[in-house]
Each structure stands twice: as C-alpha cells, then as structure tokens.
Amino acid sequence: MGKEKFPDHYRLLAPFYEKLGHLILGQDFPSSKMAFLEEVSSGDQVLVLGGGAGINIPDVLQRCGEKGKVTYMEASASMIRKCKSRLSDDLLKRISFVHADSPDILPEVTFDVVITQYFLDVLPDEKITQIFAAVHTRIDRHSRWIFADFFPLAAKRLQLKAMIVAFSLLTGHQRNDLPDYDTFFSNWGWFEKSRKEFCRGFYQARVYSLDPRSIRPETNSLK
C-alpha cells in the first residue's frame, strides 16, 4: 500500500484481534457481529465503516451476491490485510477497500446498508458527527444501518474502564467514555427497528431504519 499517510494503530493487535475479543468478552462477541446480517439482500450496496479484521465480511459478500458490492473503509492497513486474507479471489472482486480515516473520500453512491460494529465507541463526538453527515448524503429512505457496540452497564463498569485504558495504550485512542449513540442516531433521523443484547446488555447489536422525513430529495439521486 506504499507509505502510510497516517499511523497504523492496530498493527500490533491485528494478528490476534478476534481471538482477544473472544477471550475477554466470550463466545457471544463474534456472534454479535453476525446479528442482523439478514438485512443485507442480493444486489445491495453495503458500506462497512471501521470493519477491522472482517470476520463477517465473507457472509456479507455472499448475501450481496454477484450484483452487490461492499465498500470497506478502514484506517488500519494491517486490518485490511487481515480481512483480505479471509476472502477468495471471487469475493475480492466484489469488495472495494478504502484505506482512510475520514469518510469524505467515500464514493458518491447510495448505500442500501451501512455497517458499524465496535467502531463508534472509540471515536470523539466530532468524528462521529462527521461519520453521520457523510452517511446522510449517501443513503435513501430504504437504507438500513446495522450497528453493534458497547453500552454502560453497572456490573461491567470496572471491566469497561480497564478495556478503555488498555485500548488507549495499545492504539492511541483518546476517548475515555462511551458515546451517546441514541442521540446521534435520533438527531440524524434513524429509529431503532430491533436489537439483540449480549452479555446482559454490555454489548448490543441493533438495526436502524430512517424516518423518510429526514432524507433530503437530492439524497435519492446518487445511484
């Protein structure tokens, strides 16, 4: 990929990222990344933001089919390589990797499905706003958002604090709390359709749809 334009914060974690998550969070952690993938249909354009090691990407690509396409934005070159290693030559033809830490360079197409899993929790509020703004110009009233992340739970307070500190040391992320996800989704016109809770709600998967009134007419003309 040539010279890095920004540091690869996950270079040390990438080789064992999924195994570490399974070890610390249990077998439900990988299961949470498979939740609601049935929202992806044949022919869909899918946007994956901060996809990491891509444990569920083969399944997403199979659901898209030959007429669908996945755009996969990830800031870590190591994670992109890990994701590519999971894919056959045939599946690699149906995915476009965007090595970037900003959504501004994403293609100007309309995405049927947006996927963010354990991504928003490490971003500052300003960056999350940037993500939602970029997505808003690349969706229509039928788009869905598959989301999974950590939530504050009194019984897991110490574990969450330890995870945040460890992650900050290993990756350089500066966030020391969890975002108010509900406010971001609500402010940008998304409403929750369904959720699945794991580890007593410590981490959750949700799927969102749009209030049609939140979409500007010009947003529907990107395809």
C-alpha positions as CSV (number, residue, x, y, z in Angstrom):
1,M,0.0,0.0,0.0
2,G,3.0,2.3,-0.1
3,K,3.9,4.8,2.6
4,E,1.3,5.2,5.3
5,K,-0.5,8.6,5.3
6,F,-1.4,8.0,9.0
7,P,-0.3,5.6,11.7
8,D,-1.5,2.1,11.8
9,H,-2.7,1.9,15.4
10,Y,-3.8,-1.7,15.1
11,R,-0.6,-3.1,13.7
12,L,0.1,-5.0,17.0
13,L,-3.5,-6.0,17.6
14,A,-4.5,-7.2,14.1
15,P,-3.0,-10.7,14.2
16,F,-4.9,-11.7,17.3
17,Y,-7.7,-9.1,17.5
18,E,-10.6,-11.5,17.1
19,K,-9.2,-14.1,19.4
20,L,-8.5,-11.5,22.1
21,G,-12.1,-10.3,21.8
22,H,-13.4,-13.9,22.2
23,L,-11.2,-14.5,25.2
24,I,-12.1,-11.3,27.0
25,L,-15.8,-11.0,26.0
26,G,-16.9,-14.6,25.4
27,Q,-18.4,-16.5,22.5
28,D,-21.2,-14.0,22.1
29,F,-18.8,-11.4,21.0
30,P,-18.3,-12.8,17.5
31,S,-22.0,-13.7,17.4
32,S,-22.9,-10.1,17.9
33,K,-21.1,-9.3,14.6
34,M,-23.3,-11.7,12.7
35,A,-26.6,-10.2,14.1
36,F,-29.0,-8.7,11.6
37,L,-26.9,-9.5,8.6
38,E,-30.1,-10.9,7.1
39,E,-30.8,-7.2,6.4
40,V,-28.3,-7.5,3.5
41,S,-30.0,-8.7,0.3
42,S,-28.9,-9.7,-3.1
43,G,-27.7,-6.7,-5.2
44,D,-27.3,-4.4,-2.2
45,Q,-24.6,-1.7,-2.0
46,V,-23.1,-2.1,1.5
47,L,-20.9,0.4,3.3
48,V,-18.7,-1.0,6.1
49,L,-17.0,1.6,8.3
50,G,-14.2,0.6,10.5
51,G,-14.6,-3.0,9.6
52,G,-11.5,-4.3,11.4
53,A,-10.4,-7.8,10.7
54,G,-13.6,-8.5,8.7
55,I,-14.8,-11.7,10.4
56,N,-18.3,-11.3,9.0
57,I,-17.3,-9.9,5.5
58,P,-17.4,-13.3,3.7
59,D,-21.0,-13.7,4.9
60,V,-21.9,-10.1,3.9
61,L,-20.5,-10.6,0.4
62,Q,-22.4,-13.9,0.0
63,R,-25.6,-12.1,0.9
64,C,-24.9,-9.3,-1.6
65,G,-24.4,-11.8,-4.4
66,E,-22.6,-11.1,-7.7
67,K,-24.7,-8.0,-8.4
68,G,-23.9,-6.4,-5.0
69,K,-20.9,-4.5,-3.8
70,V,-19.2,-3.9,-0.4
71,T,-17.2,-0.7,0.2
72,Y,-15.0,-1.3,3.2
73,M,-13.4,1.7,4.9
74,E,-10.6,1.0,7.4
75,A,-7.8,3.2,8.7
76,S,-5.5,0.3,9.6
77,A,-3.6,-1.3,6.8
78,S,-3.0,-4.3,9.0
79,M,-6.7,-4.9,9.5
80,I,-7.3,-4.6,5.7
81,R,-4.7,-7.2,5.0
82,K,-6.3,-9.5,7.7
83,C,-9.7,-9.0,6.0
84,K,-8.4,-9.7,2.5
85,S,-6.8,-13.0,3.8
86,R,-10.3,-14.3,4.6
87,L,-11.6,-13.8,1.0
88,S,-11.4,-15.9,-2.1
89,D,-10.5,-14.3,-5.4
90,D,-14.1,-14.4,-6.4
91,L,-15.2,-12.5,-3.3
92,L,-12.4,-10.0,-3.6
93,K,-13.9,-8.9,-6.9
94,R,-17.0,-7.7,-5.1
95,I,-15.3,-5.5,-2.4
96,S,-13.6,-2.1,-2.7
97,F,-11.2,-1.3,0.1
98,V,-10.8,2.3,1.1
99,H,-7.8,2.9,3.3
100,A,-8.7,6.1,5.0
101,D,-9.5,7.6,8.4
102,S,-12.1,10.0,7.0
103,P,-15.4,9.3,5.2
104,D,-15.1,12.3,3.0
105,I,-13.4,10.3,0.2
106,L,-16.1,7.6,0.0
107,P,-17.7,7.1,-3.4
108,E,-20.8,9.2,-4.1
109,V,-23.2,6.3,-4.4
110,T,-26.4,5.4,-2.5
111,F,-25.8,2.6,0.1
112,D,-28.6,0.2,1.0
113,V,-26.9,-1.0,4.2
114,V,-24.4,0.7,6.5
115,I,-22.5,-1.4,9.0
116,T,-20.6,-0.1,12.0
117,Q,-19.5,-2.6,14.6
118,Y,-17.3,-1.7,17.6
119,F,-16.2,1.4,15.7
120,L,-18.2,4.4,17.0
121,D,-17.1,3.7,20.6
122,V,-13.5,4.8,20.0
123,L,-14.3,8.0,18.1
124,P,-14.6,11.5,19.6
125,D,-18.0,13.1,19.2
126,E,-16.8,15.4,16.4
127,K,-15.7,12.4,14.3
128,I,-19.0,10.6,14.9
129,T,-20.8,13.7,13.7
130,Q,-18.6,13.6,10.6
131,I,-19.5,10.0,10.0
132,F,-23.2,10.6,10.3
133,A,-23.0,13.6,8.0
134,A,-21.1,11.6,5.3
135,V,-23.5,8.7,5.5
136,H,-26.5,11.1,5.3
137,T,-25.6,12.1,1.8
138,R,-25.1,8.5,0.6
139,I,-28.4,6.9,1.6
140,D,-32.1,6.9,0.7
141,R,-35.3,6.2,2.7
142,H,-34.9,2.5,2.3
143,S,-31.4,2.3,3.8
144,R,-30.7,0.3,6.9
145,W,-27.9,0.7,9.5
146,I,-26.5,-2.4,11.3
147,F,-24.8,-1.3,14.5
148,A,-23.0,-3.1,17.3
149,D,-21.1,-1.7,20.2
150,F,-20.6,-1.5,24.0
151,F,-23.1,0.1,26.4
152,P,-22.6,1.2,30.0
153,L,-23.6,-1.4,32.5
154,A,-23.1,-1.0,36.2
155,A,-22.0,-4.6,36.7
156,K,-19.3,-4.1,34.0
157,R,-18.1,-0.7,35.0
158,L,-14.7,-1.8,36.1
159,Q,-14.2,-4.1,33.1
160,L,-15.2,-1.3,30.7
161,K,-12.8,1.1,32.4
162,A,-10.0,-1.4,32.1
163,M,-10.8,-2.0,28.4
164,I,-10.8,1.7,27.6
165,V,-7.4,2.2,29.4
166,A,-5.8,-0.8,27.7
167,F,-7.2,0.1,24.3
168,S,-5.9,3.7,24.7
169,L,-2.4,2.4,25.5
170,L,-2.4,-0.1,22.6
171,T,-4.0,2.0,19.9
172,G,-3.6,5.7,21.0
173,H,-7.4,6.3,21.0
174,Q,-8.1,9.2,23.3
175,R,-11.8,8.6,24.2
176,N,-12.3,7.7,27.9
177,D,-16.1,7.1,27.9
178,L,-18.8,5.8,25.6
179,P,-20.7,8.0,23.1
180,D,-24.4,8.7,23.5
181,Y,-25.3,6.6,20.5
182,D,-29.0,7.1,20.8
183,T,-28.7,10.9,20.5
184,F,-26.6,10.6,17.3
185,F,-29.0,8.2,15.6
186,S,-32.0,10.2,16.7
187,N,-30.6,13.5,15.6
188,W,-29.8,12.1,12.1
189,G,-33.3,10.6,11.6
190,W,-32.6,7.0,12.4
191,F,-35.0,4.9,14.5
192,E,-34.3,1.5,16.1
193,K,-36.1,-1.4,14.4
194,S,-34.8,-4.2,16.6
195,R,-32.0,-5.1,19.0
196,K,-30.2,-8.1,20.4
197,E,-28.4,-7.9,23.7
198,F,-25.3,-9.9,24.6
199,C,-23.6,-10.3,28.0
200,R,-26.7,-8.9,29.8
201,G,-26.6,-5.8,27.6
202,F,-22.9,-5.0,27.9
203,Y,-22.7,-5.1,24.1
204,Q,-25.6,-4.9,21.8
205,A,-26.5,-5.3,18.1
206,R,-29.2,-3.1,16.6
207,V,-30.6,-2.4,13.3
208,Y,-31.9,1.1,12.3
209,S,-34.2,2.5,9.6
210,L,-34.8,6.0,8.5
211,D,-37.6,8.4,9.1
212,P,-38.4,9.3,5.5
213,R,-38.7,13.0,6.5
214,S,-35.0,13.1,7.4
215,I,-33.9,12.5,3.8
216,R,-33.5,15.4,1.5
217,P,-34.8,14.9,-2.0
218,E,-31.4,15.3,-3.6
219,T,-30.1,12.4,-1.5
220,N,-32.1,9.9,-3.5
221,S,-30.4,10.6,-6.8
222,L,-26.9,9.2,-6.2
223,K,-27.4,5.8,-7.8
